[in-house]
């Protein structure tokens, strides 16, 4: 995998883990942020695949737009369309006061849509099926 694509994957995995952590939390119920991180994970995986294939991408948060580019690489990825549609609004919807807040049900649905996109694109990139811990750049690791 190209270095830039690997960086996109690392950032996507951190978003995925954040979405899961927030959803599992018993003391912090910021489900809007879980939805946001689910959307961000999917978006970053899409951009990782586009970078891996040497394609440019639009600087948008609109997942169906990115999916249109991805289906030129693999037309079968159009099966991800509903998940992309479901996640797109979470990029900005809950980020502002007028956007309301998400509940646990919305966060679960967002994470499920994210997982579908994540698993499909990770497989294409040849990445491991699951991440066990956050990916931290080597320069930021603590010394013991």
C-alpha positions as CSV (number, residue, x, y, z in Angstrom):
1,X,0.0,0.0,0.0
2,X,1.3,3.5,-0.8
3,X,2.4,5.6,2.1
4,X,-0.3,8.2,1.6
5,X,-3.0,5.6,1.4
6,X,-1.6,4.0,4.6
7,X,-1.8,7.3,6.3
8,X,-5.5,7.6,5.3
9,X,-6.1,4.1,6.7
10,X,-4.4,5.0,10.0
11,X,-6.6,8.1,10.4
12,X,-9.7,6.1,9.4
13,X,-8.9,3.4,12.0
14,X,-8.6,6.1,14.7
15,X,-12.0,7.4,13.7
16,X,-13.5,3.9,13.7
17,X,-12.1,3.2,17.2
18,X,-13.4,6.6,18.5
19,X,-16.9,5.8,17.1
20,X,-16.9,2.5,18.9
21,X,-15.5,3.9,22.1
22,X,-18.2,6.6,22.3
23,X,-21.0,4.2,21.5
24,X,-19.8,1.8,24.3
25,X,-19.3,4.5,26.9
26,X,-21.7,4.3,29.9
27,X,-20.7,7.7,31.2
28,X,-20.4,9.7,28.1
29,X,-23.4,9.7,25.7
30,X,-22.2,12.0,22.9
31,X,-23.7,9.8,20.2
32,X,-23.5,12.7,17.7
33,X,-19.7,12.4,17.8
34,X,-20.0,8.6,17.3
35,X,-22.0,9.3,14.1
36,X,-19.4,11.9,13.0
37,X,-16.5,9.5,13.5
38,X,-18.3,6.7,11.6
39,X,-18.8,9.1,8.6
40,X,-15.2,10.2,8.8
41,X,-13.9,6.6,8.9
42,X,-15.9,5.7,5.7
43,X,-14.7,8.9,4.0
44,X,-11.1,8.3,4.8
45,X,-11.2,4.7,3.5
46,X,-12.8,5.9,0.3
47,X,-10.0,8.4,-0.1
48,X,-7.4,5.8,0.7
49,X,-8.6,3.6,-2.1
50,X,-8.6,6.5,-4.6
51,X,-5.1,7.5,-3.6
52,X,-4.0,3.9,-3.9
53,X,-5.2,3.8,-7.4
54,X,-3.6,7.1,-8.3
55,X,-6.9,8.9,-8.6
56,X,-7.5,12.4,-7.5
57,X,-10.5,13.1,-5.3
58,X,-12.7,16.0,-4.6
59,X,-12.3,17.6,-1.1
60,X,-15.9,16.9,-0.1
61,X,-17.6,15.1,2.7
62,X,-20.3,13.8,0.4
63,X,-19.8,10.0,0.3
64,X,-22.0,9.3,-2.7
65,X,-19.8,11.7,-4.7
66,X,-16.7,9.7,-3.6
67,X,-18.5,6.4,-4.3
68,X,-19.1,7.6,-7.9
69,X,-15.4,7.8,-8.3
70,X,-14.8,4.4,-6.6
71,X,-17.3,2.6,-8.9
72,X,-15.1,3.5,-11.8
73,X,-12.5,1.2,-10.1
74,X,-14.9,-1.5,-9.1
75,X,-18.6,-1.3,-10.2
76,X,-19.6,-3.8,-7.6
77,X,-19.0,-1.2,-4.9
78,X,-22.2,0.5,-5.9
79,X,-23.7,-2.0,-3.4
80,X,-22.2,0.4,-0.8
81,X,-24.5,3.3,-2.0
82,X,-27.1,3.0,0.8
83,X,-24.5,3.0,3.5
84,X,-22.8,6.0,1.9
85,X,-26.1,7.8,1.7
86,X,-26.9,7.0,5.3
87,X,-23.5,8.4,6.5
88,X,-23.1,11.5,4.5
89,X,-25.2,13.8,6.6
90,X,-23.2,12.9,9.7
91,X,-20.2,14.9,8.4
92,X,-21.9,18.2,9.3
93,X,-25.5,17.5,10.6
94,X,-24.8,17.3,14.3
95,X,-21.7,19.6,14.3
96,X,-23.7,22.8,14.7
97,X,-26.3,23.8,17.3
98,X,-29.2,23.8,14.8
99,X,-28.4,20.2,13.7
100,X,-29.9,18.5,16.8
101,X,-28.3,15.5,18.5
102,X,-28.0,11.8,17.7
103,X,-29.3,9.1,19.9
104,X,-27.9,5.6,20.5
105,X,-30.0,4.1,17.7
106,X,-28.6,6.6,15.2
107,X,-25.1,6.0,16.4
108,X,-25.5,2.2,16.0
109,X,-26.9,2.6,12.5
110,X,-24.0,4.9,11.6
111,X,-21.4,2.4,12.9
112,X,-23.1,-0.4,11.0
113,X,-23.0,1.5,7.7
114,X,-19.4,2.5,8.5
115,X,-18.4,-1.2,9.1
116,X,-19.8,-2.2,5.7
117,X,-17.7,0.3,3.9
118,X,-14.7,-0.2,6.1
119,X,-14.6,-4.0,5.7
120,X,-15.2,-3.9,1.9
121,X,-12.4,-1.3,1.3
122,X,-10.0,-2.8,3.8
123,X,-10.2,-6.1,2.0
124,X,-9.5,-4.4,-1.3
125,X,-6.5,-2.6,0.3
126,X,-5.2,-5.9,1.8
127,X,-5.4,-4.5,5.3
128,X,-6.0,-6.6,8.4
129,X,-9.7,-7.2,9.1
130,X,-9.8,-5.4,12.5
131,X,-7.8,-3.0,14.5
132,X,-7.2,-3.8,18.2
133,X,-5.8,-0.4,19.3
134,X,-5.5,3.1,18.0
135,X,-2.7,3.7,15.5
136,X,-0.2,6.2,16.9
137,X,2.5,7.7,14.7
138,X,5.9,6.5,15.8
139,X,7.0,10.1,16.6
140,X,4.3,10.4,19.2
141,X,4.8,7.2,21.1
142,X,5.8,7.6,24.7
143,X,9.2,6.2,25.9
144,X,9.2,4.0,29.0
